[in-house]
Amino acid sequence: MKAAVIVTPGQVSLESVPDPMPGPREVVVEVAGCGICGTDLHIMDGEFAPAYPIVPGHEFAGRVVEVGRDVTEVRVGDAVAVDPSLHCGECYQCRRGRGNLCERWAAIGVTVSGGAAEYAVAPVKNCFPLPESVAPADAALIEPLSCAVRGFDVLPRRLGDHYLIYGAGTMGLMMLELAKRCGAASVSVVDPNPDRLATAVRLGCTASGASADELTRPRGWDVVIDCTGVRAAIDDGLGRVAPAGTFLQFGVSEYRTRATVEPYRIYHQELTITGSMAVLHSFERAGELFVAGVLDPDVFISHRFSLDRYAEAMAQFRAGVGRKIQIA
């Protein structure tokens, strides 16, 4: 089969690789759509240090074309979205219900071959069945949505809170859609990219600007979410949190990124600074939300590239052009 392969950091090529074979409790999925996200850039840049070469792609969905001998939950022809998480289930963190912090953490498309290929293999327990009303390619959005749902799991989610979101890329827009449904009194979005900011306005944000200085909320925001991973945004956002408010570090930063915090202010104003990592008991709920129409795929997916244009798609994503870029 054909697959996009990150051979070494900075080098990606389209190659012919062996077709995947399912284990007893695994299925083979013919990939209908595979999203590109910031994690793929980190892998490309050598920051996550997987074993190279690696077939990327942890956001994917498609149809089952082969099942292992012990699989009864799905059949050939079924459409599924795939949770890429491969928790060991045995380590200290897994035993305490924190599989996303697994001491042997692994993921499809990050540490083992993923969905940037014609076919991918996955444990059947990781497959979310899709109704016929959902296009399998669109359902690749469920994985990033499941990360956003996990982010909301660590937030207070009080009715009437005021939210400030940094970044109007895919994840920022998903956070906007979820905040609107969690009883937010207002949701403001900051992004220097006018095209992305226009999408946030289209989706109904309360206020928007290239900088938070353009917004008016003297008391600050109850919930501030960084979806950029950029130090300047993080530093600015930490200073915008209202007393008794919460700052969520959701965007993935480079390892060397450092932000400035004020310990006295955290103490004196009872601020909460937290983070959320990947997916934890949230994929099924994200799938249910997606099927219920929480996202409009036509808004979120801005570009679809063929598999042989993977390198071009990655370059466009790195340049910040578009929203969700998908290999389909």
N, C-alpha and C positions, 0 to 999 in steps of 0.2 A: 504494500500500500504506500501511498504518498504521505509524507509528514513533514512539517516544519521542524527543523532540528537546530537548537542552539548548540553549536559544536564546542565552542569555547566562549568566554565572555567577549561580547562584541561581534561575534560571528554567527550568523544564522543562514541556513541553506535549506532548500527543498530536496528531500532525499527519499529514496525507496527503502523502506524498512520492513521487517517481517510483520505479517498480519498478527494481531493479538489473539491469544488463545485463552478462553475462560477457564478459571479454576472451578471446583465443584459448586461454589456459592457465588460465582461471578457471572456477569453478562458482557457481551460485546455490543457496543452501541455504534451504529452508523451516525457520525456526527452531522447534525443539520445546521448547527450554529455554535460558534465558539467566540466568546468575548475576549478582548484584550484589556488588561488593567495594569495599574502601577506595579503590581508584584512582578508581572512579566518583564517590565523594564529593569527592576532590581535584579532579576535572574540574568537578563541580558548583560547587565553591568557587573555581574560577578559578586553582588553584595549578599546574596542569600546562600552562596556556596553549596549548591546541590552538586551531585556527581554529574559532570559533563561527559558526553553529550546528553541532552535532555530534550524531549518533546514537550513544549510548554502547553498551556491551555487548561486552566482549572475552572473556567466558566463555560460549561457546554451542556447541550441537550441533543437528543436525536431519537432514533428508533432502534429497538433491540433487534439484532440480526442473528444472535446465537446465545444460548444459555448453557450454563454448567449443569452437570448431571443432577445436582441436588436443588436446583432452582424451581420453585413452584409459584412464586409470587407474581412473576411477569412472564409473558410469552413473546415469541418472535413476532414482530410487528407492532408491539406496544411502544408508545411514545413515552419517554422519560426525561426528566432533568436529573443531573448527577451532582450530589454533594461530594466535593473532592476530598473531604476530611478522612484521614486514615489514622485514627487514634488507636493506640495499642490496647487500651482497656485494662491494662495490668499495672501500670506505674502508679506512683503516689498520687499524682494529679488526676489521673483517670479514675482512680478508686474514690476520689473525693468529688467526682462529677465535673471535673474541669478538663475535659478532653482537649479543648483548644489550647491548653498549656501542657499537653502531653510531653513527657520527658523523652519520648521517642517519636516526636511529632513528624508526620509525613503527610503528603497530599498529592493527589493526582494532578499532574501538570506542574508540580514544583519539585518533588523528589522522585517521582516515577512518571512514566510517559503519560501525557495528557491528551486534550481534545483538539490540538492544532494538527489534526490528522484526519484521514478518511474514517478511521475506526479507533475506538478507545475501549479499554476494558475497565470495569468497575464492580465492586461488590454489590450484590443485589440489595443489601440493606441501605446502600447509599442512593438508591434510585427512587425518585418521586414520580409516580404515574401521572401522566397528563391526560386530561379529557380531550376529545376530538376537537373541541371548540378552541383549543390553544395551538398555535403554530409551534412545532418543536424548536425551530430556530429562535423564535422570540423567547422561549422559555429558558434560554441561556442567561437571561436576566435574573433568574431566581437566585443564582449563587451570590451575586453582589447584593441583592435584596436581603438575603439571609444574613449577610454581614451587617447591613444596616439595622435589621431587626435585633441582632445581638447588641448593637450599639444602644438601642433604645432599652434593652433589658437592664442596662447599668445606669440609666437615667431615672430621675424621680418621677417623671411623667405626671406632674400635677396639672389639673385643669386650670386654665387661665395663665399659664406661664408664658413668658416672652422669650423667643428663641432667636439667636443670631448664628448663622451658618457661614463659615468661610469656605468658599469654593462652590462653583456652580457646574462642576463636572458631573459625571454620572452619580457619584456617591452623594454629593451635596444635594442634587436634585431629589434623590431617593429620600434623604433625610428630610427635605422640605415636604415631600408627600406624606411621610409618616408623621411628622410633627403636626401637620394640618389635621390628621385623623386622631391625634392624641389629645385634642382639646386645647391646643395652643391659642393664646389670645392674639399673638402676632408671630410671624416668622419673617425675619429679615435676612437677606442674602448679600454677601460681599464677594465680588470677583472682578479682577481688572480686565477680563476678557468680555467685551461688550456683547458678542454673539451668545456666549454662555449665559450671561446675565439676562439677556432677552428671553431665553428659555425659562429661567426662573420666574420672570414676570408673567410669561405665558401660562405657567403652572399655578399662578396665583399667590406668589409671595406678597407679604404686606408692604415691604419696602426693599429697595435694592440700591447698591452703589458700588463704585470701583474701590471705595475705601469706607471703613466704618465711620470715618470723620464726616461723611456725607449724610449719615443717618442721625436721627435725634432720639436719644433715650438717656437723659441725664443720670438716671439711677442705675443704668446698666441693664444687662439682660440676665434673666434667671438661668437660662441654659445657653452656653456658648459651645459650638461644635466646630472643631477644625477638621476639614476634609481635604486639606492641601498637603500637610506634612512639611510645609515651608516655614522656616524659623520666623520670618517677619510676621507672617499671619498668626503664628502661635503666640509670639510675644505680645502682639496687639490684642489678640483675643483674651489672653489671660488678664489683661488690664480692663476688659469690658464686662467682666462678670459682676453681677449685682451682689450685694451682701446676702449670704446664705445661698448663693447660686452654685451652679455646677459647670465645670469646664470638662468637655470630653475630647480627648485626643484620639481622633478616629483616623485621620490621614496617616499614611505610612511615610515616615521620615527616613533619610539616610542615617546610617549608624552614627555618623560623626556629628549629626545635628545636636546643638545644645540650645536650650531656651532659658530665659531668665524668670525666676519666680521670686516672690516677696514673702518669706515665711511669716513675718509679722502680720501681713494682710490676710494670709490664709487663716492664721489663728484668730485675729481680731474680728474678721468678718465671716468667720465660719464657712469658708469656701471649701468646695469639694473638687478635687482634680482627679480624674479617672481616665481609664482607657478601655478599649474593647479590642479583642484580638480574634479576627476571623469569624468562624461559625461555631456556635455552641447551642445545641438543642433548638435551633432556629430555622433550619432548612425546611422542615415540614410546614411550619407556620408561614414562612415566606412563600412557599408554593401555594398554600391556601389563599394568601393575600393576592398573589399574582393571578390565580384563576378567577378570583373575585373582581379583578380589574383595578387593583390599586395603582398600577402603572399603565401608561399608554406606550406600547412598544414603538409606535411610529414617532413618538416624541423622543424617546430615550435612545433608540438606535439610529444614529445619523449616517453611518456608512457601513456597507457590506462588501467585503473583498473576497475574492476567490482564494483558495488555499495557496496557490502558486504566487500570490501577491502578499504573502505574510510579511516579508521584510518591508515592503512599502507601507503596509498597514501599521506596523510598529513605528516606522519613521513618522507617519502622520500623527499617531497617538502621542509620541514624544514631543511633537511640535505643538500640541494642544489644540489641534484642529478637530472640530466636531465634538460629539458627546461619546456615547458608547460605540466603539468601532468593533465590528464583528467579522469573523471569518465564516463564510457561509457557502 
